[in-house]
Amino acid sequence: MILSPEEFDRLTTQARFVAAVQGGLGDLDAGRVVSDEALGHRLDERFGALRKPTKKK
């Protein structure tokens, strides 16, 4: 079977997406996840807290 370059790209993109989702589910099953709140704290500690944008008058 011969595939067009576009069809090959579509299939390989889909395969990479499925593999990434499976990897994420594996991380979830293994407990290798953090909550959004915990991630925010880690990022604040490492890079400093973001300043809240001020409204322009």
URHUTA-V676917 format. One record per residue. N is the residue number from 0. RES is the residue in three letters. PSI is psi in radians with two decimals (999 if undefined). NEAR is the number of other C-alpha atoms within 8 Angstrom. D_FIRST is the distance of its C-alpha to the first C-alpha in Angstrom with 2 decimals. Layout:
((N | RES | PSI | NEAR | D_FIRST) (N | RES | PSI | NEAR | D_FIRST))
//
This chain:
((0 | MET | 2.40 | 2 | 0.00) (1 | ILE | 2.30 | 3 | 3.78) (2 | LEU | 2.55 | 7 | 6.59) (3 | SER | 2.75 | 6 | 10.07) (4 | PRO | -0.64 | 6 | 12.78) (5 | GLU | -0.75 | 7 | 14.51) (6 | GLU | -0.68 | 8 | 11.92) (7 | PHE | -0.80 | 9 | 11.55) (8 | ASP | -0.74 | 8 | 15.36) (9 | ARG | -0.77 | 8 | 15.81) (10 | LEU | -0.69 | 8 | 13.96) (11 | THR | -0.61 | 8 | 15.80) (12 | THR | -0.75 | 8 | 18.98) (13 | GLN | -0.74 | 8 | 18.79) (14 | ALA | -0.71 | 8 | 18.32) (15 | ARG | -0.68 | 8 | 21.30) (16 | PHE | -0.83 | 8 | 23.33) (17 | VAL | -0.74 | 8 | 22.88) (18 | ALA | -0.69 | 8 | 23.82) (19 | ALA | -0.70 | 8 | 26.84) (20 | VAL | -0.77 | 8 | 28.00) (21 | GLN | -0.69 | 8 | 27.79) (22 | GLY | -0.73 | 8 | 29.76) (23 | GLY | -0.71 | 8 | 32.32) (24 | LEU | -0.62 | 8 | 32.77) (25 | GLY | -0.72 | 8 | 33.29) (26 | ASP | -0.72 | 10 | 35.94) (27 | LEU | -0.83 | 9 | 37.56) (28 | ASP | -0.60 | 7 | 37.73) (29 | ALA | -0.03 | 6 | 39.21) (30 | GLY | 0.31 | 6 | 41.77) (31 | ARG | 0.99 | 7 | 40.57) (32 | VAL | 2.76 | 6 | 41.30) (33 | VAL | 2.69 | 6 | 44.28) (34 | SER | 2.83 | 6 | 45.64) (35 | ASP | -0.71 | 6 | 45.61) (36 | GLU | -0.78 | 6 | 49.37) (37 | ALA | -0.68 | 8 | 49.18) (38 | LEU | -0.75 | 9 | 46.57) (39 | GLY | -0.74 | 8 | 48.89) (40 | HIS | -0.73 | 8 | 51.78) (41 | ARG | -0.76 | 8 | 49.84) (42 | LEU | -0.70 | 10 | 48.82) (43 | ASP | -0.74 | 10 | 52.40) (44 | GLU | -0.69 | 8 | 53.79) (45 | ARG | -0.72 | 6 | 51.53) (46 | PHE | -0.08 | 6 | 51.52) (47 | GLY | 2.63 | 7 | 54.46) (48 | ALA | 2.51 | 7 | 54.61) (49 | LEU | 2.50 | 5 | 53.34) (50 | ARG | 2.52 | 4 | 56.07) (51 | LYS | 2.36 | 4 | 56.09) (52 | PRO | 2.49 | 4 | 55.63) (53 | THR | 2.56 | 4 | 58.86) (54 | LYS | 2.40 | 4 | 59.16) (55 | LYS | 2.48 | 3 | 60.32) (56 | LYS | 999 | 2 | 63.44))
//
